[in-house]
Amino acid sequence: MSHSARSPLMLFAAAFATGGLLSLMVLFNGTLAAYGSLFFASWVPHLTGTFAALIFLAALRPTRAVVKRPPLWVYLGGVSGGITVMLTSAAMNSALALSGTIALGLAGQMVFSLFADMRGLFGLPQRTPAPRDFAALALIVAGSLILIFYGSAP
């Protein structure tokens, strides 16, 4: 199915579901870290994820979107993924818990995304953030702070 043939509602639902999967991933990895180490919490999901990807590739046999080779820097996703797993595992096992870790992670993603858009990093089209972008960021940060400081009973 081509990118343009997918409905916006389906893409919205997929993005929303990804947020739920991200929360599960942080929970699973944080639990692994509590029983082992941050390195163990990063190594296990990457190994199991590699096996899952190989099974999906073998079963689905997807075609390449573009025959041209990607730039070398895109392979650094695994490095940022490994570091992300270790940092979220450490944060989840702190007073932040799962909800605080996810909330602050979302705020960090939003800040970096706005910066990347403004600068046109990594080949993105350069885009000046609109006031609504900053309003959304302020709401995410405010919600994160409320969740962390007022979200749970003592």
HELIX and SHEET records of a PDB file:
HELIX    1   1 HIS A    3  ALA A    5  5                                   3    
HELIX    2   2 PRO A    8  TYR A   35  1                                  28    
HELIX    3   3 LEU A   38  LEU A   60  1                                  23    
HELIX    4   4 LEU A   72  LEU A   76  5                                   5    
HELIX    5   5 GLY A   77  MET A   92  1                                  16    
HELIX    6   6 ALA A   97  ARG A  119  1                                  23    
HELIX    7   7 LEU A  121  GLY A  123  5                                   3    
HELIX    8   8 PRO A  131  TYR A  150  1                                  20    
END                                                                             
